[in-house]
Amino acid sequence: MRLKQRIVRILVHEIVADVDENEHEVVLLIHWAGGRHSELKVKKNKTGQHRRCTSMEAIEILKQMVSSHTDDQIATTLNRLGFKTGAGHTWTEKKVYSARHTHDLAPYDPQQTQCYMTLEQAAQYLGVSANSVRRMIKLGKLRAEQVVPCAPWRISAAILKSEEIQQAVRHIKSGSGVPRTRSTQDKDCLFSIR
């Protein structure tokens, strides 16, 4: 590295830098030893832009979630999906906030989610565990949606009031909603003839 620096000092007399605002370029005029000149133009970064940019996939997820999810929920979803910030860090609420402002995205609007509940809110409303609600979704008994994979579930508040869901909840609370299976060894012992 020292040798390279010495060679550059021998060959280059001076470098004059100028900014062309119309073209958004930095213009470098290199004065070589011996009297020759070279011009080098380098694109100037726009305000807030740098070489370590967030991937477009992460920005697309941000755009899909931004109006109906909080910055904290978006950060959690991006981390679950394995996305990193432009600097290679995990997402936080502040980093989502910053990305929203950089891309001029509107903040979370609570009015858009008034008709929906999260999985945890639905569990509290129904008086069952979050795992029970998750199982109902998995079995197709309860309709729920995710904006993107790994995002928080959105469950319509109207569906939770339906008779079908209320009946399923009664089954869960009575203990008949979860089938109990015995191991094959237990079954053999029950029916063995001695």
C-alpha atoms as an extended CHARMM CRD file, in Angstrom:
* protein
*
       194  EXT
         1         1  MET       CA              0.0000000000        0.0000000000        0.0000000000  PROA      1               0.0000000000
         2         2  ARG       CA              2.8520000000        2.4050000000        0.8240000000  PROA      2               0.0000000000
         3         3  LEU       CA              4.4390000000        1.7090000000       -2.5620000000  PROA      3               0.0000000000
         4         4  LYS       CA              1.1460000000        2.5100000000       -4.3330000000  PROA      4               0.0000000000
         5         5  GLN       CA              0.8220000000        5.7490000000       -2.3820000000  PROA      5               0.0000000000
         6         6  ARG       CA              4.3660000000        6.7630000000       -3.3320000000  PROA      6               0.0000000000
         7         7  ILE       CA              3.6800000000        6.0380000000       -7.0190000000  PROA      7               0.0000000000
         8         8  VAL       CA              0.4890000000        8.1490000000       -6.9210000000  PROA      8               0.0000000000
         9         9  ARG       CA              2.3960000000       11.0340000000       -5.2600000000  PROA      9               0.0000000000
        10        10  ILE       CA              5.0650000000       10.8670000000       -7.9690000000  PROA      10              0.0000000000
        11        11  LEU       CA              2.5640000000       10.7250000000      -10.8800000000  PROA      11              0.0000000000
        12        12  VAL       CA             -0.1940000000       13.0820000000       -9.6790000000  PROA      12              0.0000000000
        13        13  HSD       CA              0.6020000000       16.7620000000       -9.2130000000  PROA      13              0.0000000000
        14        14  GLU       CA             -2.8440000000       17.7520000000       -7.8930000000  PROA      14              0.0000000000
        15        15  ILE       CA             -6.5580000000       16.9100000000       -8.1020000000  PROA      15              0.0000000000
        16        16  VAL       CA             -9.1620000000       19.6700000000       -8.3660000000  PROA      16              0.0000000000
        17        17  ALA       CA            -12.7310000000       18.6860000000       -7.4000000000  PROA      17              0.0000000000
        18        18  ASP       CA            -15.8630000000       20.5410000000       -8.4890000000  PROA      18              0.0000000000
        19        19  VAL       CA            -19.5780000000       19.7570000000       -8.1730000000  PROA      19              0.0000000000
        20        20  ASP       CA            -21.9120000000       19.9960000000      -11.1710000000  PROA      20              0.0000000000
        21        21  GLU       CA            -25.3100000000       20.4460000000       -9.4750000000  PROA      21              0.0000000000
        22        22  ASN       CA            -27.2550000000       20.3100000000      -12.7770000000  PROA      22              0.0000000000
        23        23  GLU       CA            -25.8990000000       16.8460000000      -13.6380000000  PROA      23              0.0000000000
        24        24  HSD       CA            -25.5690000000       15.6790000000       -9.9910000000  PROA      24              0.0000000000
        25        25  GLU       CA            -21.9060000000       14.8280000000      -10.6140000000  PROA      25              0.0000000000
        26        26  VAL       CA            -18.5860000000       15.4030000000       -8.9270000000  PROA      26              0.0000000000
        27        27  VAL       CA            -16.0240000000       16.4540000000      -11.5520000000  PROA      27              0.0000000000
        28        28  LEU       CA            -12.3900000000       15.6150000000      -10.7660000000  PROA      28              0.0000000000
        29        29  LEU       CA             -9.6330000000       17.2960000000      -12.7910000000  PROA      29              0.0000000000
        30        30  ILE       CA             -6.3880000000       15.3500000000      -12.3790000000  PROA      30              0.0000000000
        31        31  HSD       CA             -3.1240000000       17.2610000000      -13.0960000000  PROA      31              0.0000000000
        32        32  TRP       CA             -0.4570000000       14.6620000000      -13.8710000000  PROA      32              0.0000000000
        33        33  ALA       CA              3.2720000000       15.2390000000      -13.4310000000  PROA      33              0.0000000000
        34        34  GLY       CA              4.5410000000       16.2590000000      -16.8600000000  PROA      34              0.0000000000
        35        35  GLY       CA              1.6870000000       18.6500000000      -17.6790000000  PROA      35              0.0000000000
        36        36  ARG       CA             -1.1590000000       16.3790000000      -18.8680000000  PROA      36              0.0000000000
        37        37  HSD       CA             -4.7160000000       16.6450000000      -17.5030000000  PROA      37              0.0000000000
        38        38  SER       CA             -7.5570000000       14.1080000000      -17.1230000000  PROA      38              0.0000000000
        39        39  GLU       CA            -11.1760000000       14.6670000000      -16.2330000000  PROA      39              0.0000000000
        40        40  LEU       CA            -13.1610000000       12.1210000000      -14.2370000000  PROA      40              0.0000000000
        41        41  LYS       CA            -16.9100000000       12.4190000000      -13.5450000000  PROA      41              0.0000000000
        42        42  VAL       CA            -18.5140000000       10.5610000000      -10.6500000000  PROA      42              0.0000000000
        43        43  LYS       CA            -22.2660000000       10.4660000000       -9.9940000000  PROA      43              0.0000000000
        44        44  LYS       CA            -23.1790000000       12.2970000000       -6.8010000000  PROA      44              0.0000000000
        45        45  ASN       CA            -25.4730000000       10.5340000000       -4.3310000000  PROA      45              0.0000000000
        46        46  LYS       CA            -28.8880000000       12.0860000000       -3.8560000000  PROA      46              0.0000000000
        47        47  THR       CA            -29.9130000000       13.3220000000       -0.4180000000  PROA      47              0.0000000000
        48        48  GLY       CA            -30.3220000000       10.3460000000        1.9240000000  PROA      48              0.0000000000
        49        49  GLN       CA            -28.8540000000        7.9410000000       -0.6320000000  PROA      49              0.0000000000
        50        50  HSD       CA            -25.6890000000        5.9440000000       -0.0900000000  PROA      50              0.0000000000
        51        51  ARG       CA            -24.0620000000        2.8320000000       -1.4550000000  PROA      51              0.0000000000
        52        52  ARG       CA            -25.5380000000        0.6110000000        1.2560000000  PROA      52              0.0000000000
        53        53  CYS       CA            -29.2040000000        0.5990000000        0.2660000000  PROA      53              0.0000000000
        54        54  THR       CA            -32.0050000000       -1.5950000000        1.5560000000  PROA      54              0.0000000000
        55        55  SER       CA            -33.0940000000       -4.3350000000       -0.8490000000  PROA      55              0.0000000000
        56        56  MET       CA            -36.1330000000       -3.6720000000       -3.0290000000  PROA      56              0.0000000000
        57        57  GLU       CA            -37.8350000000       -6.8120000000       -1.6430000000  PROA      57              0.0000000000
        58        58  ALA       CA            -37.6960000000       -5.3570000000        1.8740000000  PROA      58              0.0000000000
        59        59  ILE       CA            -39.0420000000       -2.0210000000        0.6090000000  PROA      59              0.0000000000
        60        60  GLU       CA            -41.9330000000       -3.8180000000       -1.1560000000  PROA      60              0.0000000000
        61        61  ILE       CA            -42.8660000000       -5.5950000000        2.0930000000  PROA      61              0.0000000000
        62        62  LEU       CA            -42.6530000000       -2.2550000000        3.8890000000  PROA      62              0.0000000000
        63        63  LYS       CA            -45.0330000000       -0.7080000000        1.3180000000  PROA      63              0.0000000000
        64        64  GLN       CA            -47.5390000000       -3.5550000000        1.7170000000  PROA      64              0.0000000000
        65        65  MET       CA            -47.5420000000       -3.4420000000        5.5260000000  PROA      65              0.0000000000
        66        66  VAL       CA            -47.0840000000        0.2490000000        6.2810000000  PROA      66              0.0000000000
        67        67  SER       CA            -50.7170000000        1.4010000000        6.4620000000  PROA      67              0.0000000000
        68        68  SER       CA            -52.0680000000       -1.5090000000        8.5280000000  PROA      68              0.0000000000
        69        69  HSD       CA            -49.1410000000       -2.4000000000       10.8200000000  PROA      69              0.0000000000
        70        70  THR       CA            -47.0270000000       -0.5270000000       13.3390000000  PROA      70              0.0000000000
        71        71  ASP       CA            -43.3150000000        0.0810000000       12.7520000000  PROA      71              0.0000000000
        72        72  ASP       CA            -42.5220000000       -2.4680000000       15.4580000000  PROA      72              0.0000000000
        73        73  GLN       CA            -44.6550000000       -5.1600000000       13.7500000000  PROA      73              0.0000000000
        74        74  ILE       CA            -43.0060000000       -4.4100000000       10.3990000000  PROA      74              0.0000000000
        75        75  ALA       CA            -39.5210000000       -4.6700000000       11.9520000000  PROA      75              0.0000000000
        76        76  THR       CA            -40.4080000000       -8.0340000000       13.5140000000  PROA      76              0.0000000000
        77        77  THR       CA            -41.7630000000       -9.3480000000       10.1850000000  PROA      77              0.0000000000
        78        78  LEU       CA            -38.6990000000       -8.2220000000        8.2020000000  PROA      78              0.0000000000
        79        79  ASN       CA            -36.4250000000       -9.8970000000       10.7720000000  PROA      79              0.0000000000
        80        80  ARG       CA            -38.4510000000      -13.1280000000       10.6470000000  PROA      80              0.0000000000
        81        81  LEU       CA            -38.1450000000      -13.1500000000        6.8510000000  PROA      81              0.0000000000
        82        82  GLY       CA            -34.3700000000      -12.7060000000        7.1520000000  PROA      82              0.0000000000
        83        83  PHE       CA            -34.0930000000       -9.2320000000        5.6230000000  PROA      83              0.0000000000
        84        84  LYS       CA            -31.3460000000       -6.8590000000        6.7460000000  PROA      84              0.0000000000
        85        85  THR       CA            -31.0350000000       -3.0980000000        6.5240000000  PROA      85              0.0000000000
        86        86  GLY       CA            -28.7510000000       -1.5810000000        3.9030000000  PROA      86              0.0000000000
        87        87  ALA       CA            -25.9560000000       -1.5610000000        6.4860000000  PROA      87              0.0000000000
        88        88  GLY       CA            -26.4980000000       -5.2700000000        7.1890000000  PROA      88              0.0000000000
        89        89  HSD       CA            -28.1870000000       -4.8280000000       10.5890000000  PROA      89              0.0000000000
        90        90  THR       CA            -31.4150000000       -6.2760000000       11.9300000000  PROA      90              0.0000000000
        91        91  TRP       CA            -34.5360000000       -4.1390000000       11.7230000000  PROA      91              0.0000000000
        92        92  THR       CA            -35.7580000000       -2.0320000000       14.6340000000  PROA      92              0.0000000000
        93        93  GLU       CA            -38.7380000000        0.2830000000       15.0300000000  PROA      93              0.0000000000
        94        94  LYS       CA            -36.4920000000        3.3250000000       14.4410000000  PROA      94              0.0000000000
        95        95  LYS       CA            -34.9950000000        1.8380000000       11.2630000000  PROA      95              0.0000000000
        96        96  VAL       CA            -38.4570000000        1.1410000000        9.8370000000  PROA      96              0.0000000000
        97        97  TYR       CA            -39.4470000000        4.7220000000       10.7250000000  PROA      97              0.0000000000
        98        98  SER       CA            -36.3620000000        6.0080000000        8.8840000000  PROA      98              0.0000000000
        99        99  ALA       CA            -37.0460000000        3.8230000000        5.8280000000  PROA      99              0.0000000000
       100       100  ARG       CA            -40.6470000000        5.0470000000        5.7150000000  PROA      100             0.0000000000
       101       101  HSD       CA            -39.5020000000        8.6680000000        5.6710000000  PROA      101             0.0000000000
       102       102  THR       CA            -36.8150000000        7.9930000000        3.0450000000  PROA      102             0.0000000000
       103       103  HSD       CA            -39.4140000000        6.4380000000        0.7130000000  PROA      103             0.0000000000
       104       104  ASP       CA            -42.2230000000        8.9120000000        1.5800000000  PROA      104             0.0000000000
       105       105  LEU       CA            -44.5480000000        6.2180000000        2.9640000000  PROA      105             0.0000000000
       106       106  ALA       CA            -47.5040000000        7.1480000000        5.1490000000  PROA      106             0.0000000000
       107       107  PRO       CA            -47.4150000000        6.0490000000        8.8040000000  PROA      107             0.0000000000
       108       108  TYR       CA            -49.6200000000        3.3760000000       10.4030000000  PROA      108             0.0000000000
       109       109  ASP       CA            -53.2880000000        4.3390000000       10.3360000000  PROA      109             0.0000000000
       110       110  PRO       CA            -55.2630000000        2.8270000000       13.2560000000  PROA      110             0.0000000000
       111       111  GLN       CA            -58.5290000000        3.6250000000       11.4330000000  PROA      111             0.0000000000
       112       112  GLN       CA            -57.7160000000        0.9540000000        8.8140000000  PROA      112             0.0000000000
       113       113  THR       CA            -57.4530000000       -1.7840000000       11.4460000000  PROA      113             0.0000000000
       114       114  GLN       CA            -60.5510000000       -0.9860000000       13.5260000000  PROA      114             0.0000000000
       115       115  CYS       CA            -62.4570000000       -3.9410000000       12.0160000000  PROA      115             0.0000000000
       116       116  TYR       CA            -59.5370000000       -6.3460000000       12.5940000000  PROA      116             0.0000000000
       117       117  MET       CA            -57.8420000000       -7.9530000000       15.5570000000  PROA      117             0.0000000000
       118       118  THR       CA            -54.4260000000       -9.5220000000       15.9250000000  PROA      118             0.0000000000
       119       119  LEU       CA            -54.1300000000      -13.1650000000       16.9610000000  PROA      119             0.0000000000
       120       120  GLU       CA            -53.3970000000      -12.1470000000       20.5510000000  PROA      120             0.0000000000
       121       121  GLN       CA            -56.3360000000       -9.7180000000       20.6590000000  PROA      121             0.0000000000
       122       122  ALA       CA            -58.6540000000      -12.3940000000       19.2530000000  PROA      122             0.0000000000
       123       123  ALA       CA            -57.4590000000      -14.8840000000       21.8810000000  PROA      123             0.0000000000
       124       124  GLN       CA            -58.1380000000      -12.3770000000       24.6560000000  PROA      124             0.0000000000
       125       125  TYR       CA            -61.5510000000      -11.5220000000       23.1960000000  PROA      125             0.0000000000
       126       126  LEU       CA            -62.5320000000      -15.2170000000       22.9470000000  PROA      126             0.0000000000
       127       127  GLY       CA            -61.0310000000      -16.1040000000       26.3290000000  PROA      127             0.0000000000
       128       128  VAL       CA            -58.7500000000      -18.8400000000       24.9610000000  PROA      128             0.0000000000
       129       129  SER       CA            -55.0110000000      -19.1540000000       24.4380000000  PROA      129             0.0000000000
       130       130  ALA       CA            -53.1920000000      -17.7770000000       21.3950000000  PROA      130             0.0000000000
       131       131  ASN       CA            -52.2490000000      -21.3770000000       20.5070000000  PROA      131             0.0000000000
       132       132  SER       CA            -55.9400000000      -22.3280000000       20.3750000000  PROA      132             0.0000000000
       133       133  VAL       CA            -56.6610000000      -19.4630000000       17.9630000000  PROA      133             0.0000000000
       134       134  ARG       CA            -53.6090000000      -20.4210000000       15.8840000000  PROA      134             0.0000000000
       135       135  ARG       CA            -54.8750000000      -24.0390000000       15.7480000000  PROA      135             0.0000000000
       136       136  MET       CA            -58.3370000000      -22.8380000000       14.6340000000  PROA      136             0.0000000000
       137       137  ILE       CA            -56.7070000000      -20.8690000000       11.8060000000  PROA      137             0.0000000000
       138       138  LYS       CA            -54.5710000000      -23.8520000000       10.7940000000  PROA      138             0.0000000000
       139       139  LEU       CA            -57.5890000000      -26.1870000000       10.7470000000  PROA      139             0.0000000000
       140       140  GLY       CA            -59.5630000000      -23.6920000000        8.6330000000  PROA      140             0.0000000000
       141       141  LYS       CA            -62.2160000000      -23.0570000000       11.2900000000  PROA      141             0.0000000000
       142       142  LEU       CA            -61.2400000000      -19.4010000000       11.6220000000  PROA      142             0.0000000000
       143       143  ARG       CA            -60.5580000000      -17.2180000000        8.5950000000  PROA      143             0.0000000000
       144       144  ALA       CA            -57.5300000000      -14.9840000000        9.0120000000  PROA      144             0.0000000000
       145       145  GLU       CA            -55.0960000000      -13.2720000000        6.6730000000  PROA      145             0.0000000000
       146       146  GLN       CA            -51.5020000000      -12.1140000000        6.5880000000  PROA      146             0.0000000000
       147       147  VAL       CA            -50.3920000000       -9.2190000000        4.3720000000  PROA      147             0.0000000000
       148       148  VAL       CA            -47.1100000000      -11.0850000000        3.7630000000  PROA      148             0.0000000000
       149       149  PRO       CA            -45.7830000000      -14.3820000000        5.1920000000  PROA      149             0.0000000000
       150       150  CYS       CA            -44.6530000000      -14.0420000000        8.8380000000  PROA      150             0.0000000000
       151       151  ALA       CA            -46.7200000000      -10.8610000000        9.2990000000  PROA      151             0.0000000000
       152       152  PRO       CA            -49.1730000000      -10.6650000000       12.2040000000  PROA      152             0.0000000000
       153       153  TRP       CA            -52.5120000000      -12.3530000000       11.5310000000  PROA      153             0.0000000000
       154       154  ARG       CA            -55.4880000000      -10.0990000000       10.8390000000  PROA      154             0.0000000000
       155       155  ILE       CA            -58.8090000000      -11.5280000000       12.0030000000  PROA      155             0.0000000000
       156       156  SER       CA            -62.1420000000       -9.8640000000       11.2990000000  PROA      156             0.0000000000
       157       157  ALA       CA            -63.9060000000       -8.8510000000       14.5060000000  PROA      157             0.0000000000
       158       158  ALA       CA            -67.2780000000       -9.7630000000       12.9220000000  PROA      158             0.0000000000
       159       159  ILE       CA            -66.1620000000      -13.3830000000       12.3310000000  PROA      159             0.0000000000
       160       160  LEU       CA            -65.2970000000      -13.7950000000       16.0150000000  PROA      160             0.0000000000
       161       161  LYS       CA            -68.9410000000      -13.0660000000       16.9370000000  PROA      161             0.0000000000
       162       162  SER       CA            -70.3080000000      -15.7820000000       14.6190000000  PROA      162             0.0000000000
       163       163  GLU       CA            -72.1000000000      -18.7970000000       16.1300000000  PROA      163             0.0000000000
       164       164  GLU       CA            -69.6380000000      -21.2190000000       14.4720000000  PROA      164             0.0000000000
       165       165  ILE       CA            -66.6440000000      -19.6320000000       16.2090000000  PROA      165             0.0000000000
       166       166  GLN       CA            -68.4700000000      -19.3240000000       19.5210000000  PROA      166             0.0000000000
       167       167  GLN       CA            -69.3150000000      -23.0420000000       19.3450000000  PROA      167             0.0000000000
       168       168  ALA       CA            -65.6780000000      -23.9260000000       18.5780000000  PROA      168             0.0000000000
       169       169  VAL       CA            -64.6140000000      -21.8460000000       21.5900000000  PROA      169             0.0000000000
       170       170  ARG       CA            -67.1030000000      -23.6750000000       23.8280000000  PROA      170             0.0000000000
       171       171  HSD       CA            -65.6030000000      -26.9890000000       22.6410000000  PROA      171             0.0000000000
       172       172  ILE       CA            -62.0950000000      -25.7480000000       23.4290000000  PROA      172             0.0000000000
       173       173  LYS       CA            -63.1040000000      -24.5240000000       26.8990000000  PROA      173             0.0000000000
       174       174  SER       CA            -64.8650000000      -27.8000000000       27.7080000000  PROA      174             0.0000000000
       175       175  GLY       CA            -61.7810000000      -29.7390000000       26.6460000000  PROA      175             0.0000000000
       176       176  SER       CA            -63.4960000000      -31.5800000000       23.7900000000  PROA      176             0.0000000000
       177       177  GLY       CA            -61.9730000000      -29.3170000000       21.1500000000  PROA      177             0.0000000000
       178       178  VAL       CA            -58.5410000000      -30.9330000000       21.4730000000  PROA      178             0.0000000000
       179       179  PRO       CA            -58.5560000000      -34.6430000000       20.5510000000  PROA      179             0.0000000000
       180       180  ARG       CA            -56.5810000000      -36.7410000000       22.9770000000  PROA      180             0.0000000000
       181       181  THR       CA            -54.7660000000      -39.6840000000       21.4220000000  PROA      181             0.0000000000
       182       182  ARG       CA            -53.0370000000      -42.4480000000       23.2890000000  PROA      182             0.0000000000
       183       183  SER       CA            -49.7810000000      -43.9870000000       22.1930000000  PROA      183             0.0000000000
       184       184  THR       CA            -49.9350000000      -47.3200000000       20.3480000000  PROA      184             0.0000000000
       185       185  GLN       CA            -48.4280000000      -49.0650000000       23.3810000000  PROA      185             0.0000000000
       186       186  ASP       CA            -51.2980000000      -47.8660000000       25.5970000000  PROA      186             0.0000000000
       187       187  LYS       CA            -53.8330000000      -49.0800000000       23.0400000000  PROA      187             0.0000000000
       188       188  ASP       CA            -52.1880000000      -52.5240000000       22.9150000000  PROA      188             0.0000000000
       189       189  CYS       CA            -52.3030000000      -52.7350000000       26.7060000000  PROA      189             0.0000000000
       190       190  LEU       CA            -56.0010000000      -51.8340000000       26.7990000000  PROA      190             0.0000000000
       191       191  PHE       CA            -57.0420000000      -54.5620000000       24.3890000000  PROA      191             0.0000000000
       192       192  SER       CA            -54.5790000000      -57.3120000000       25.2370000000  PROA      192             0.0000000000
       193       193  ILE       CA            -56.0790000000      -60.6330000000       26.3290000000  PROA      193             0.0000000000
       194       194  ARG       CA            -54.2910000000      -62.5560000000       29.0340000000  PROA      194             0.0000000000
